[in-house]
């Protein structure tokens, strides 16, 4: 931590307090505490930008919205997350211009980072929180395994996997007309330098 960087250690926050923290304070809000978030590498960011670009090209002409990885969602009074990509379909309630977003998007995407802690957070903690928040679709992208897994909120309030792919041109159920060329995505990550 830099000497001039504000600290949040030992403090308890509500979502509004967390959303108002300066940009230098990074992290997500879990049970009132600001938890360190993953440190994204270049592969992670290439995948995030690729999905955001593909989704925006598909949804913007239809009247929907795509959000990036710094949008702060207030999932509960003391829980806040920043998904890698979020999307609102046409006709859905829209997010506010500023402040913590308490309107669930139709889709949240997380790009899995290689550390076991991040895998657990995306696959278990965030999946449970996003389902409770009412996010209809949750996608997990694993760049190392080269997989896309798509989940839909089921009647019992839990996610049900409806689609998975690792290559080729795919259409995800529930997103008519959206075609994703996964081989193109993985080829883009291959253009990066060595480890």
C-alpha positions as a printed NumPy array, in Angstrom:
array([[  0.   ,   0.   ,   0.   ],
       [  1.289,   3.453,  -0.847],
       [  1.626,   5.813,   2.124],
       [ -0.959,   8.23 ,   0.723],
       [ -3.481,   5.465,  -0.087],
       [ -6.504,   5.431,   2.247],
       [ -6.98 ,   2.3  ,   4.342],
       [-10.227,   0.453,   5.028],
       [ -8.787,  -2.148,   7.42 ],
       [-11.028,  -2.772,  10.415],
       [-13.829,  -0.508,   9.161],
       [-17.408,  -1.568,   8.448],
       [-19.188,  -0.101,   5.438],
       [-22.66 ,   0.041,   3.98 ],
       [-23.007,  -0.144,   0.195],
       [-23.434,   3.643,  -0.1  ],
       [-20.19 ,   4.226,   1.844],
       [-18.324,   1.684,  -0.297],
       [-19.632,   3.23 ,  -3.527],
       [-18.423,   6.662,  -2.383],
       [-14.855,   5.533,  -1.61 ],
       [-12.147,   7.14 ,  -3.742],
       [-10.963,   5.272,  -6.842],
       [ -7.664,   4.439,  -5.141],
       [ -9.527,   2.144,  -2.748],
       [-10.003,  -1.023,  -4.735],
       [-12.094,  -3.986,  -3.724],
       [-15.541,  -5.441,  -3.304],
       [-17.766,  -5.221,  -0.247],
       [-18.382,  -8.469,   1.636],
       [-20.3  ,  -8.36 ,   4.935],
       [-19.349,  -4.724,   5.424],
       [-15.613,  -5.215,   4.818],
       [-13.744,  -4.154,   1.701],
       [-12.071,  -7.302,   0.37 ],
       [ -9.143,  -7.253,  -1.987],
       [-10.268,  -8.04 ,  -5.513],
       [ -8.371, -10.091,  -8.036],
       [ -5.501,  -8.405,  -9.808],
       [ -6.39 ,  -8.876, -13.459],
       [ -3.679,  -9.81 , -15.916],
       [ -3.626,  -8.932, -19.611],
       [ -5.384, -12.191, -20.608],
       [ -8.236, -11.357, -18.227],
       [ -8.605,  -7.858, -19.676],
       [ -8.514,  -9.066, -23.305],
       [-11.374, -11.472, -22.509],
       [-13.382,  -8.784, -20.663],
       [-13.022,  -6.284, -23.523],
       [-13.873,  -8.942, -26.117],
       [-17.118,  -9.917, -24.379],
       [-18.081,  -6.293, -23.694],
       [-17.485,  -5.444, -27.379],
       [-19.448,  -8.427, -28.691],
       [-22.369,  -7.806, -26.33 ],
       [-22.474,  -4.077, -27.034],
       [-22.453,  -4.61 , -30.803],
       [-25.409,  -6.989, -30.388],
       [-27.5  ,  -5.152, -27.767],
       [-26.968,  -1.415, -28.429],
       [-29.023,  -1.36 , -31.668],
       [-31.808,  -3.15 , -29.75 ],
       [-31.83 ,  -0.548, -26.949],
       [-29.934,  -2.414, -24.234],
       [-26.893,  -1.43 , -22.177],
       [-23.532,  -3.01 , -21.337],
       [-21.501,  -2.065, -18.25 ],
       [-17.798,  -2.52 , -17.548],
       [-15.815,  -3.893, -14.65 ],
       [-15.851,  -0.842, -12.378],
       [-19.656,  -0.638, -11.985],
       [-20.512,  -1.101,  -8.301],
       [-23.601,  -3.219,  -7.677],
       [-25.265,  -3.054,  -4.26 ],
       [-26.387,  -6.646,  -3.773],
       [-27.432,  -6.071,  -0.174],
       [-27.015,  -3.514,   2.628],
       [-23.38 ,  -4.53 ,   3.231],
       [-22.525,  -6.496,   0.079],
       [-21.278,  -4.995,  -3.165],
       [-19.677,  -6.557,  -6.205],
       [-18.089,  -5.398,  -9.452],
       [-18.686,  -8.008, -12.178],
       [-16.378,  -8.023, -15.175],
       [-19.265,  -7.34 , -17.583],
       [-22.979,  -6.67 , -17.029],
       [-25.833,  -6.223, -19.495],
       [-29.411,  -4.918, -19.418],
       [-31.742,  -6.192, -22.134],
       [-34.279,  -3.898, -23.817],
       [-37.405,  -3.456, -21.7  ],
       [-35.632,  -4.237, -18.42 ],
       [-35.446,  -1.639, -15.646],
       [-32.355,   0.488, -16.237],
       [-29.536,   1.268, -13.789],
       [-29.129,   4.738, -12.296],
       [-26.577,   7.114, -13.798],
       [-24.561,   7.315, -10.579],
       [-24.178,   5.621,  -7.24 ],
       [-24.461,   1.959,  -6.325],
       [-26.606,  -0.009,  -8.755],
       [-29.44 ,  -1.872,  -7.02 ],
       [-31.255,  -2.876, -10.216],
       [-30.206,  -6.407, -11.182],
       [-28.911,  -6.675, -14.746],
       [-30.094,  -9.478, -16.996],
       [-26.546, -10.824, -17.333],
       [-23.354, -10.759, -15.305],
       [-20.092, -12.226, -16.571],
       [-17.05 , -13.154, -14.535],
       [-13.714, -14.026, -16.127],
       [-12.039, -16.554, -13.876],
       [ -8.516, -15.781, -12.755],
       [ -6.143, -18.69 , -12.112],
       [ -5.822, -18.46 ,  -8.313],
       [ -7.919, -20.976,  -6.325],
       [ -9.317, -18.126,  -4.191],
       [-10.63 , -16.327,  -7.284],
       [-12.073, -19.542,  -8.752],
       [-13.98 , -20.22 ,  -5.507],
       [-15.198, -16.62 ,  -5.312],
       [-16.56 , -16.633,  -8.899],
       [-17.982, -20.166,  -8.872],
       [-19.507, -20.2  ,  -5.395],
       [-19.733, -16.858,  -3.561],
       [-20.625, -14.647,  -6.507],
       [-22.934, -17.243,  -8.052],
       [-24.935, -17.41 ,  -4.808],
       [-24.977, -13.623,  -4.375],
       [-25.947, -12.879,  -7.987],
       [-28.745, -15.459,  -7.839],
       [-30.112, -13.914,  -4.617],
       [-29.873, -10.457,  -6.24 ],
       [-32.049, -11.679,  -9.136],
       [-29.554, -11.731, -12.027],
       [-31.242, -13.958, -14.645],
       [-28.097, -15.075, -16.481],
       [-24.594, -15.718, -15.172],
       [-21.675, -16.6  , -17.447],
       [-18.279, -17.876, -16.362],
       [-15.359, -17.61 , -18.759],
       [-12.177, -19.535, -17.986],
       [ -9.349, -18.376, -20.276],
       [ -6.942, -21.075, -19.048],
       [ -9.41 , -23.906, -19.722],
       [-10.834, -22.027, -22.74 ],
       [-14.414, -22.535, -21.651],
       [-17.643, -20.57 , -21.541],
       [-20.315, -21.786, -19.121],
       [-23.761, -20.172, -19.156],
       [-26.217, -20.417, -16.283],
       [-29.84 , -19.306, -16.004],
       [-31.678, -18.58 , -12.778],
       [-33.974, -21.514, -12.061],
       [-37.334, -21.609, -10.288],
       [-35.702, -22.518,  -6.969],
       [-33.512, -19.417,  -7.04 ],
       [-30.335, -21.284,  -8.005],
       [-28.411, -21.215, -11.26 ],
       [-28.834, -24.065, -13.707],
       [-26.198, -24.616, -16.374],
       [-27.9  , -24.307, -19.757],
       [-24.921, -24.179, -22.059],
       [-21.187, -24.787, -22.19 ],
       [-18.691, -24.558, -25.033],
       [-14.989, -24.298, -25.639],
       [-14.701, -23.599, -29.352],
       [-16.54 , -22.74 , -32.527],
       [-19.329, -20.366, -33.333],
       [-21.977, -20.511, -30.612],
       [-25.424, -19.088, -29.904],
       [-26.236, -18.972, -26.209],
       [-29.821, -19.932, -25.261],
       [-31.905, -16.9  , -24.287],
       [-29.906, -14.434, -26.43 ],
       [-31.422, -14.817, -29.889],
       [-29.176, -13.555, -32.647],
       [-26.072, -13.259, -30.468],
       [-23.298, -15.288, -32.082],
       [-19.972, -15.68 , -30.306],
       [-16.91 , -16.941, -32.157],
       [-14.933, -18.538, -29.349],
       [-11.996, -19.536, -31.557],
       [-11.583, -15.841, -32.385],
       [-11.481, -15.014, -28.667],
       [ -8.861, -17.651, -27.858],
       [ -6.789, -16.595, -30.9  ],
       [ -6.794, -13.05 , -29.54 ],
       [ -5.419, -14.222, -26.19 ],
       [ -2.721, -16.181, -28.052],
       [ -1.407, -12.949, -29.551],
       [ -0.057, -11.984, -26.115],
       [  3.594, -12.51 , -25.26 ],
       [  5.094, -15.364, -23.265],
       [  4.473, -15.844, -19.521]])
